[in-house]
Each structure stands twice: as structure tokens, then as C-alpha cells.
């Protein structure tokens, strides 16, 4: 009797384990072709639909090969909150940028929860659009390679994004996002190809990531709170930027941002906060920049409250964005320009409680210079250049 009970218990355990195993949906079984030329969009959406409609954990599997995709929207909410997208191959955008150039997004996830992306390469094939924009011809704005909107509990591990038309990776209105081992690569003169953009989101973590692109390596938009960035290598690119802020008169602020253990190599900026010169309810506060290395960076530390790219359409007003409680701690390295620390703040709302702790930046093997306008704060430890706060 005892042996029978043990046998039944083992059977029950085995059945439960098997029934709990996630179902795998291979995109090839839905008609996807790994040849780089056959449109596989429908197959990917079908695999997603099956996974989303599954009552138990599900995996969308993309085997090795190149899969051509047009713009695709992966919509939720789903029946389960455990969907893994495992990518061993490469997803390729159409080489003709006109095909998805007006779509805003290439791969779009909305209202999803518990989605994990493991591995894979996204090839946005954006070089044609970049060339069009440089020529001055009429061109589409371009598509963001992958965007998550109004989603939560998202994890991205080991994903590579190449040559996006526009932004590489965007999170907007998301909660609890973890990214690690991500690689972003595009030409240093590719326009508006921000590596990772976070906006109106909370509890986002970016770790162990390498970004080379033509715009901000990481850009932080209004409404972002509790952002953690650790061990990021940036260059080429425009640095890690909070902003631009203050474009709208009524705008949510940015707060509780930590950037730690970052390396900047040949980038236009290092650690930057930027806002437009116009009235706004926006703010940036409780920001910690620590343990950063600058290698020949044009603006290693900069706050710019008169932001106006290419000096076109500048509002020429006073920024209403209030910047406070910003700490720069253990920032070392070399500046490509004489002024390594520049605080150009709002005359109406001066930057307050700016702290420099153990900062040492040089220019041509000599101490660099600092420039301050409407900024108040304190220094501690060895600070070079001499503080102008």
C-alpha cells in the first residue's frame, strides 16, 4: 500500500511538472523563413498570438538565421504574465527605409506584462535613412527599433541592436524593467539614434551595457523616477543625458536617478542634464552620478538649461525646470575641451545643492577649467578643476 502511494505521488508530481512546463512556439513552424528576404511578419505575430493566448507560461522561439520583419505590434494584455522571447537569430528590417520609415516603431510591445527577451540581434538597417537625412531631401522620421509602451515587469538580456533608423530601445509608461548585457551599435554620425530612452517610467535598471551611437547613449525623459544605470560604456555618442526637459509647459519631473560605474570614450558629453529655455513645471532632483571615467570627452560634466540643438528655433526664454540635489562623486579622466565642468543654469530657478566630491578632470595634461552660471552648491575632497560653485 505504501509503495502504491509513493508511486501515485511520483506520478502526480511528474504530471504537475510536465503540465507546468512552458509551451514553445517556434516562428518557423508558423511560416517564418530564416533567409533574410521572405517577409516573416505574419508568422511572428501568429506565434505571439498563441503565446499571449496561452493560459500557462509560453516561449516564442526564433532559431538561427535572418528573419525579415516589417513593422509589427505585439499587443497585450495576455492571459499569462510569463512570456519569453528567445532569439538565437537576427531580426532584419527592410533595406528600403520607406517601408517602415513612417511607422514610428519597428517592433512595438503595448500593454504587456512579464515579457522577457533573451539574446538576439535587431538589425534596423538605418544607414539609408541616415544618408537621406544628411542629403537634405524629404525623408520619413524613421522607426524606433523596439518600443515598450504601458507595460510592466519587462526583462531584456543579451540583446544587440544595430543601425536603428531612429531610437534603438524605448520604454514609455513602463514599470519594473531590467536590462543587462545589452549592446547598441550605430555610426557616431547617425542622427537621432538614442541608444536607450526611458520616459514616464519607474523602477528601470540598466546594467552591463555597451552603447556606441550617434545621439545620447541613454536619454531620460520627463516622468522618470527610480532609474538605476550601472556599468555602462558610452562612446561614440552624446553621453548619458537627463532631458531634454521643459519642452512642454506642463511636464512631469525626473527624480531619483543613479548613474554608477560608467565609462565615456570620445563622446560629445559625459554626464548631462539639459532643458529648453522656456516656462515649464518640470524638474530634475535627487540625481547621483558616481564612479565615472572620462576618456577625451568634450563636455564631461554639463548642465545646459539653454538647450537648443543646432541653434534652430530656439525659444530664447528662461527655463522653468528646477534642478536640485545633483551629486557628482568620483569623476576622473580627460576632457577634450578646456572647460570640463559647465553649469549653465536658469537665471529664474538657479541650480541648487549641486555637490562635487572627488572630481579630477584634466585637459592637455593640465587641470581643466570650470564655468558656472546661476549654480549654487558645495565641494568636498579633491576637486579639479577648481570649483566655481
C-alpha positions in Angstrom: 0.0 0.0 0.0 2.8 2.3 0.9 4.6 1.6 -2.3 1.4 2.3 -4.3 1.0 5.7 -2.5 4.6 6.6 -3.3 4.1 5.6 -6.9 0.9 7.7 -7.2 2.6 10.7 -5.6 5.5 10.4 -8.1 3.1 10.2 -11.0 1.2 13.3 -9.6 4.5 15.2 -9.3 5.6 14.2 -12.8 2.2 15.2 -14.3 2.3 18.6 -12.5 5.9 19.3 -13.6 5.1 18.4 -17.2 1.9 20.4 -17.3 3.7 23.4 -15.8 6.4 23.3 -18.5 6.1 26.3 -20.8 4.9 25.7 -24.3 7.3 26.7 -27.1 6.1 28.4 -30.3 8.8 28.2 -33.0 8.3 31.0 -35.5 9.5 28.7 -38.3 6.5 26.4 -37.6 4.3 29.4 -38.3 5.9 30.0 -41.7 8.9 32.3 -40.9 11.8 31.8 -43.2 15.4 32.4 -42.0 16.6 33.6 -45.4 16.6 37.4 -44.7 14.4 38.1 -47.7 11.0 36.4 -47.0 8.6 38.6 -45.1 8.1 36.7 -41.8 6.0 39.4 -40.0 2.8 37.3 -40.1 4.5 34.3 -38.7 6.0 36.2 -35.8 2.6 37.8 -35.0 0.9 34.4 -35.1 3.5 32.9 -32.7 2.9 35.9 -30.4 -0.8 35.5 -30.5 -0.6 31.9 -29.5 1.8 32.7 -26.6 -0.3 35.6 -25.5 -3.5 33.5 -25.5 -1.9 30.6 -23.6 -3.1 30.2 -20.0 0.4 28.9 -18.9 4.0 30.1 -19.4 5.0 30.3 -23.1 8.1 30.8 -25.2 8.4 32.3 -28.6 11.5 30.8 -30.2 13.5 32.4 -33.0 16.2 30.0 -34.3 19.4 31.0 -36.1 19.1 32.8 -39.4 18.0 36.2 -40.6 14.3 36.9 -40.4 12.9 39.9 -42.4 10.2 41.8 -40.5 8.1 44.8 -41.4 6.7 46.9 -38.5 4.9 44.6 -36.0 2.8 45.3 -33.0 2.8 42.7 -30.2 -0.3 43.6 -28.2 -1.5 42.7 -24.7 -2.8 42.2 -22.2 -2.1 38.5 -22.4 -3.7 35.5 -20.5 -0.4 34.8 -18.8 2.3 37.0 -17.4 5.3 34.8 -18.3 6.2 35.1 -22.0 9.9 34.5 -23.0 11.1 35.5 -26.5 14.3 33.6 -27.1 16.2 34.8 -30.1 19.1 32.8 -31.5 19.0 34.6 -34.8 18.7 38.1 -36.3 15.6 40.2 -37.0 16.1 42.4 -40.0 14.2 45.5 -41.0 13.5 46.1 -44.7 16.5 47.6 -46.5 14.2 50.2 -48.1 13.7 52.6 -45.3 10.5 53.9 -46.8 8.8 50.6 -45.9 8.7 51.3 -42.2 10.1 54.8 -42.1 6.7 56.4 -41.3 5.6 53.7 -38.9 7.1 55.3 -35.8 8.0 51.8 -34.4 9.5 48.7 -36.0 8.8 46.3 -33.1 6.2 47.5 -30.7 5.0 46.0 -27.4 2.0 47.5 -25.7 0.0 46.6 -22.6 2.2 43.6 -21.9 3.3 42.2 -18.5 6.1 39.7 -17.7 7.8 39.6 -21.1 11.4 38.5 -21.2 13.7 38.8 -24.3 16.8 36.7 -24.2 19.5 37.2 -26.8 19.2 38.0 -30.4 20.2 40.8 -32.8 17.9 43.6 -34.2 19.3 45.0 -37.4 17.4 48.2 -38.2 19.3 48.8 -41.5 19.1 52.5 -40.9 22.0 53.6 -43.0 19.9 54.5 -46.0 17.6 56.8 -43.9 20.6 58.5 -42.3 22.0 59.3 -45.7 18.7 60.6 -46.9 18.5 63.0 -43.9 22.1 64.2 -44.4 21.3 64.9 -48.1 18.6 67.4 -47.1 15.9 65.6 -49.1 12.4 65.0 -47.7 12.7 61.8 -45.6 10.5 60.0 -43.2 11.3 60.4 -39.5 12.2 56.8 -39.1 11.1 54.0 -36.8 12.3 53.2 -33.3 13.7 49.6 -33.4 11.9 48.3 -30.3 9.5 50.2 -28.0 7.6 49.1 -24.9 4.5 51.2 -24.0 2.4 51.0 -20.9 4.0 47.7 -19.9 5.5 46.2 -16.7 7.8 43.5 -15.4 10.0 43.5 -18.6 13.4 41.9 -18.8 15.9 42.2 -21.7 19.1 40.1 -21.5 21.9 40.0 -24.1 20.1 41.8 -26.9 22.1 43.6 -29.6 20.6 46.5 -31.6 22.3 47.6 -34.8 21.8 50.6 -37.0 18.4 51.7 -35.9 16.6 54.2 -38.1 15.7 56.3 -35.1 15.9 55.4 -31.4 17.2 51.9 -30.6 15.3 50.9 -27.5 12.5 52.9 -25.8 10.4 52.5 -22.6 7.5 54.8 -22.2 4.9 54.4 -19.3 6.6 51.3 -18.0 7.2 49.9 -14.5 9.8 47.4 -13.3 12.2 47.0 -16.2 15.6 45.2 -16.0 18.1 45.3 -18.9 21.5 43.7 -18.8 24.2 42.7 -21.2 22.7 44.8 -24.0 24.8 46.1 -26.8 23.8 49.1 -29.1 25.8 49.9 -32.1 25.4 52.6 -34.8 27.7 55.2 -36.5 28.8 58.1 -34.5 27.1 60.5 -37.0 23.8 58.6 -37.2 21.1 61.2 -36.4 18.6 60.8 -33.5 19.7 57.2 -32.8 19.5 57.3 -29.0 20.6 54.0 -27.5 18.1 53.6 -24.7 15.4 56.1 -23.9 13.3 56.0 -20.7 10.3 58.2 -20.2 7.3 58.3 -17.8 8.6 55.1 -16.3 9.6 53.9 -12.9 12.0 51.2 -11.4 14.1 50.8 -14.6 17.5 49.2 -14.3 20.2 49.2 -17.0 23.3 47.2 -16.3 26.4 45.9 -18.0 25.7 47.6 -21.3 27.8 49.0 -24.2 26.4 51.7 -26.3 28.0 53.3 -29.4 25.7 55.6 -31.4 25.1 59.0 -32.9 22.9 60.5 -30.2 22.5 60.1 -26.4 23.7 56.7 -25.2 21.0 56.8 -22.6 18.3 59.6 -22.6 16.0 60.2 -19.7 12.7 61.9 -20.5 10.1 63.6 -18.3 8.2 61.5 -15.7 11.1 59.1 -15.0 11.6 58.0 -11.4 13.8 55.4 -9.6 16.2 54.8 -12.5 19.4 52.8 -11.9 22.2 52.8 -14.5 25.3 50.7 -13.7 28.4 49.7 -15.6 27.6 51.3 -18.9 30.3 52.1 -21.6 29.4 55.0 -23.9 31.1 56.2 -27.0 30.7 57.4 -29.6 27.6 59.3 -28.6 26.2 62.2 -26.7 26.6 60.8 -23.3 24.1 59.9 -20.6 21.5 62.7 -20.6 18.7 63.7 -18.4 16.5 65.6 -20.8 15.8 67.4 -22.8 13.3 68.6 -20.3 11.0 71.6 -20.4 9.7 71.3 -23.9 6.1 71.4 -22.6 4.7 74.0 -20.2 3.1 71.3 -18.0 5.6 68.4 -17.6 6.3 65.7 -15.1 9.7 65.8 -13.4 12.6 63.4 -13.2 13.8 62.2 -9.8 15.9 59.5 -8.0 18.3 58.7 -10.8 21.6 56.9 -10.1 24.4 56.5 -12.7 27.3 54.5 -11.3 30.4 53.0 -12.8 30.2 54.5 -16.3 33.0 54.9 -18.9 32.8 57.6 -21.6 35.2 57.4 -24.6 35.3 60.1 -27.2 31.7 61.1 -26.6 30.3 64.6 -27.1 29.1 64.7 -23.5 29.6 62.7 -20.3 27.0 63.3 -17.6 24.5 65.8 -18.9 21.3 67.5 -17.7 19.6 69.6 -20.4 16.4 71.7 -20.6 14.9 74.1 -23.1 14.8 77.8 -22.3 11.1 78.2 -21.8 8.5 78.1 -18.9 7.8 74.7 -17.6 6.6 72.8 -14.4 9.4 70.2 -15.0 12.2 69.5 -12.6 15.2 67.2 -12.0 16.2 66.3 -8.5 17.9 63.7 -6.4 20.4 62.7 -9.1 23.7 60.8 -8.3 26.5 60.5 -10.8 29.3 58.4 -9.3 32.4 56.4 -10.3 32.7 57.7 -13.9 35.8 57.7 -16.1 36.1 60.2 -19.0 38.4 59.5 -21.9 38.7 62.6 -24.2 35.1 63.7 -23.7 34.1 67.2 -24.9 31.8 68.1 -22.0 32.5 65.6 -19.2 30.1 67.3 -16.7 27.4 69.7 -18.0 24.1 71.2 -17.1 22.6 73.1 -20.0 19.4 75.0 -19.4 19.5 76.8 -22.7 19.4 73.6 -24.8 18.6 74.2 -28.5 20.2 71.8 -31.0 21.9 73.4 -34.0 20.6 76.8 -32.7 17.4 76.4 -34.7 14.0 77.5 -33.4 15.4 78.5 -30.0 12.7 79.8 -27.7 15.1 82.3 -26.2 13.2 82.3 -22.8 14.1 81.4 -19.3 13.9 77.7 -18.3 11.3 76.9 -15.7 12.9 73.5 -15.0 14.2 73.4 -11.4 17.4 71.4 -10.9 18.4 70.5 -7.4 20.3 67.9 -5.3 22.7 66.7 -8.0 25.9 65.0 -6.8 29.0 64.2 -8.8 31.2 61.8 -6.9 34.5 60.2 -8.0 34.6 61.5 -11.6 38.0 61.2 -13.2 39.6 61.4 -16.6 40.4 63.7 -19.6 38.4 66.5 -21.3 38.7 67.2 -25.0 38.0 70.9 -24.3 39.3 73.3 -21.7 36.0 73.7 -19.8 35.4 70.3 -18.3 32.7 71.3 -15.8 29.9 73.6 -17.1 26.8 74.6 -15.1 24.7 76.9 -17.3 21.5 77.1 -15.2 18.3 79.1 -15.3 18.5 82.7 -14.0 15.0 82.4 -12.7 15.5 79.0 -11.0 19.2 78.6 -10.3 20.6 75.1 -9.8 20.7 74.4 -6.1 22.5 71.9 -3.9 25.0 70.8 -6.6 27.8 68.7 -5.0 31.2 67.9 -6.3 33.1 65.2 -4.4 36.5 63.9 -5.5 36.4 65.2 -9.1 39.6 65.3 -11.1 39.5 66.2 -14.8 42.4 67.3 -17.0 42.8 69.0 -20.4 46.1 68.6 -22.3 47.7 67.1 -19.2 46.8 70.2 -17.2 43.9 71.0 -14.8 40.8 71.7 -16.8 38.6 74.8 -16.2 35.1 75.2 -14.8 32.2 77.6 -15.7 29.2 78.4 -13.6 26.1 80.5 -14.2 23.3 80.6 -11.7 24.5 77.5 -9.8 24.9 77.1 -6.1 26.4 74.1 -4.3 29.4 72.7 -2.4 32.6 70.7 -2.8 34.5 68.1 -0.8 37.6 66.1 -1.2 40.0 66.9 -4.1 38.1 68.8 -6.8 39.8 69.7 -10.1 39.1 72.0 -11.9 38.7 74.5 -9.1 35.0 74.8 -8.3 33.1 77.8 -9.4 30.1 77.0 -7.3 
